[in-house]
Amino acid sequence: MGKLAAKDTSSAMVFSEEELCLPWLPKEDCVLKVLTLDDDKLDRLRLIRTAKKAGLKFDFDEASNIGELKTCLDSSAYDVIFIDHKLGLDNGIDALRMILAHEEQVNAIPIMVTSATMHSIAIEAMRMGCADYLVKEELTVSSLAKSVATAVERRVVFAQIADAKALDRELKGVVSRFLNTCGPEMRVILTSTIKTLRGLKAINRNSNEIDPVILSNFTVLERGCFDLTRFVDDLESIVHRIR
């Protein structure tokens, strides 16, 4: 994926197709599915026109209230969702909760659209999981392009962190299962092997009947058993530290 920052061409900021491709979309499918939720038709049209001027390749759906939002969420998976903070009797925070809880919208990037006097709503939305916010009175080609770029980049970073955490949990699970199943039996076998080797070497000190080559192999095997025992001990120590 190319750099996510918007390019500045003349007075308008525009995106190339590669710059706006999300990591979960095929390269040939760089038109993003976008939903704009606003109870004011003119505000929805203004947002759509501004996106076109910014060169953003969006396929827009529109919703004017929570009911229409639910219908849209149930019927399509969206890449970006713009949420107006005030929806008549409804509000953008409730809409955001619905989006974040919807199992079909796990990849959707929510962006809250607030008024200049409602920064507290934007802060609350960001704390809840909104990717970014726009101030409606300050909506321009530049601000929209910057907001989308910031939101996409933030979502990519969060996705990478989530993947790392998932891998960490998986590794912990593998190690724990190994220690709980193979670990105890392996420790018994290693201890028994070391004891047997030491017994044979003690007998040989009196009789000197074991071939020197075989005796050397005994020493190598004993060292290997010690190394494996330390490995199991280290695994247990790591698991205890990360719990």
N, C-alpha and C positions, 0 to 999 in steps of 0.2 A: 504494500500500500504506500502511495506517495505521501509527501508531506501534507499535513492537514490544514496548515495555515492557508488562508485565502490569498490569492494573487491580487495585486493592485494594478489594474489596467485602466489608464486614464483616471476618471473620477469614480469609477465603480469597481467594487471588489467582486471578482467572479471566480468560480471553481472550474477546474478541469474535471473530466469524468473520473480519471484515476484518483484524483485527490479526494473525491467524495465517496469513493467505493468503500463500503463497510466491509470488515474482514469476513463476515458470515455471508456476504453476497458474492456470486460469481462475477468475474470481471465484465462479462458481457451483459450483466444485469444491473447497471449502475444507475438506473432511474429509481429513486427511492420512493417507497410508499409512505405518504404523509397524511396525517389527520390534523385538521385545525378545528378546535373546539371553542366556539365563541357565540354568544347569543345575539351578537350584532352582525348582520349580513355584510354591511359595509366594511367592518373591521376584518372579516374573513377575506373579503375580496382584496382589501389593501395588502394583507399579508401575502396572498397568492401573487399579486402583481409585483410586490417587492422581491419575492423569491425568484420570479422570472427575470427581473432586471439584474439580479445578482448572478444569474447564470446557473442557479441551482436546478438540477434536473429532478423535479418532484412530480409525482402523480398524486394529486390532492383529493382527499375526501373531506366532507364538511359535516359538522354536527353543531347543533345550537343549544343542546341541553344534555343532562345526564342520561336521559332515556335514549336519545339518539346516539350518544357516546357508547352505551352498552351494546346497542345494535351493531355499530361499526366494529367494536372490539371483538364481538362474537363472529363476525363475518370475514374479517381480514386481519392479517398480521402486519403491523406497521413498523417502519424503521424510525420515524420521528413523529412525535405528537406535540402540537402546540396547544397549551391549555390557558384559556383566559381565566384570570383570578376571580372574576365576578360573572356569574351565569344566571342572572335573575334571582330566582329563589334558591338556586344551587350555588355552589362555590367551587373554585378550582382545586382546593385542597381535597375535597371529597372525590373529585374527578381523578386526581392524582392517586389517591388510595385505590380506587377502582382499577386504574391502569396497572399499578404495581402489583396488585393481587391477581391480575388476570393471567391464567396459565398460557394463553396464546400470545402474550405480549412481552415475553421475557427479554427479547432483544430490542424492544421499543425504547427510544430515547426521548423522555419527556422534557419539554421546555416550557416553563411558566411564563405567561405574558401578564405583567402587572402594570399598574399605573404609577406615576412618579411619586405619589404619596403613600404607596403601599409596599415599601421595601421590606417591612416585617413579614409580609406574605411570601416574598421571594426567599427570605432567609429560612422561614419555616419549610418551604417547599424543598430547598436545597438540602436541609437536614433530613428530610424524609426520603430523599433519593432522586430528586429532580436533577437533571444533568446540567441545566443552565437556566437563565431567565432573561427576558427582554422587557424593557420599559416601553409601553405602548406609545406614549407621547414622543419617544425618541427613536421610533422605528425607522431605520434607513437601510439602504442596500448594504452599507458597511456594517452596521450593528447586527443585522440579520446574518450576514455571512460569517462574521466573527463568532456569533453565538452558536451557530450550527457547527463551525469548525471546533470550537472549544468543547461543545457537548459530545461530539463524535470522538474527539481525542480523549476526553475524560472517560468515556465508556470503554474505549479500547484498553486504557490503563487499568480500569477496574476489572475488565474481563481477564487481563493477564494476571492480576493479583488473585482473582478467584480461581483461575487455573492452577496457580502455584499452591494455593491453599488446598485445593482438591488433591493435587499430587502429594502434598505433605500428609494429608489424612490417609491417602491410599498407602503410602509407604509405612506410616505408623501402623496401619492395620495389618500389612504383610508381616512386619517385624513382630508384632504382638502375637499373631497367629503362629508364626514360626516358634517363638519362645514358649507358647502355651502347648504346642503339640509336639514338635520335634525337639525342642530345647531340653526338656528333662531327660528324655530317653537318650539323646545325644550325649548329655553330660555323664550319664551312667556308663555308656559304652566307652567314652574317652577315659574316664577314671579307671574302669576295669582294664582297658588296654595298657594304660600307663603302669598300673600295678603288676600286670602280667609281665611286661617288658622288664621292669625293675627286678622282679623275681628271677627271671631267666638270667639276667646279667649278674645277679648275686650268686646264683648257682655256678655260673661260668667262672667267677673269680676263684672258686675252690677247685673246679674240675678242669677248666680251660679246654672244654670240648667243643665249644661253638666256633665255627669258622669265622675268622676276623672280618670277612666281607659281610657275612650275615650279621655279626655283632655291630658293624658300622651302620647297617640298615636299621637295626633296632634303635640306634641312637637317633637317626634321622626320623624314624616313625614316632619316637617318644617326643622329639621336639615339635613335630607336626601336631601331635595330640595336645601339647601344651598351648600351641598357637591357636588351635580351634577352641580350646577351653577359654582362653583370653578373649577370643572373638565373641563367644556367647556372653561372657561377662560384660564386654563393652556394649553389646546390643541391649542387655538388660539395663545397664546404666543410662544409656541414651533414652530408652523408653521411659524410665522413671523421671528423668529430667524434663522431658517434654510433656508429661501428663499434667 
